[in-house]
């Protein structure tokens, strides 16, 4: 349990580096009061065929610079009781991850905890349960270097897992940055199906709503809104969409090349090269497990960690 005050949580993801600042109240209720995000693409190059996964120097430098900017923000926060940092798939899978974290400790002054895949999936589950009064659901968090899956029945996790491939690494592996070829798309689908078939417990979520986390999924939510909603509401948390509409948006992007997707995505055009590979596993979940609707969540790993801290 943490004492009252504010907590800054740094999240070194494979595609973006984020920070949430949370107010912890007397009854251990918490709320996010500020959030920051920079697209740092830490997993860049890690999906290419090679003997080992290595964090590239440019990606390391981008992430350190983002953390320095975040530090200048949290140092101005009054009543800050804790700064905590976590890293996920890119650092977890990199042969030079430890050296990178040493540099973060030296330059930022924060010890970063590398979450195991299971821990990442577990915190997603905790974060979603904290945010929603859902009895049964599937959960999918599509990150840059991994994606997490969970099945929830009667608010208890049947099972959860992290699969060590994400939007960035799958895009590189299956050449999905430009217009994906039919052969590469078929190979990507076969690979995802193979992964799903190794998880027989996934079928226990058949027919459940699908709670979606991760930037690629939120991009679909923004595309699905009408213009009036775009102007009047910033937060996507809790928004729902029919599975049909979700797949229809994906289908439109699937037929486009990178430039056309950039035009479609507008302010989120930085995702144009990873959106197809990032959404393919989600679309396949929808189709394989008869998902009736999707629910977008802004609450995931970071909120799961804070919820555990305040127990």
Secondary structure as UniProt FT lines:
FT   STRAND          5..12
FT   STRAND          16..24
FT   TURN            26..27
FT   STRAND          30..39
FT   TURN            42..47
FT   HELIX           57..74
FT   TURN            75..76
FT   TURN            78..79
FT   STRAND          80..87
FT   HELIX           89..93
FT   TURN            95..96
FT   HELIX           97..108
FT   STRAND          112..114
FT   HELIX           117..131
FT   STRAND          137..142
FT   STRAND          147..153
FT   TURN            154..155
FT   STRAND          156..163
FT   HELIX           167..173
FT   TURN            174..175
FT   HELIX           182..197
FT   HELIX           200..205
FT   TURN            206..207
FT   STRAND          210..213
FT   HELIX           215..224
FT   HELIX           227..232
FT   TURN            237..238
FT   STRAND          240..242
FT   HELIX           243..254
FT   HELIX           258..265
FT   HELIX           266..271
FT   TURN            272..274
FT   HELIX           275..288
FT   TURN            289..290
FT   STRAND          293..296
FT   HELIX           301..309
//
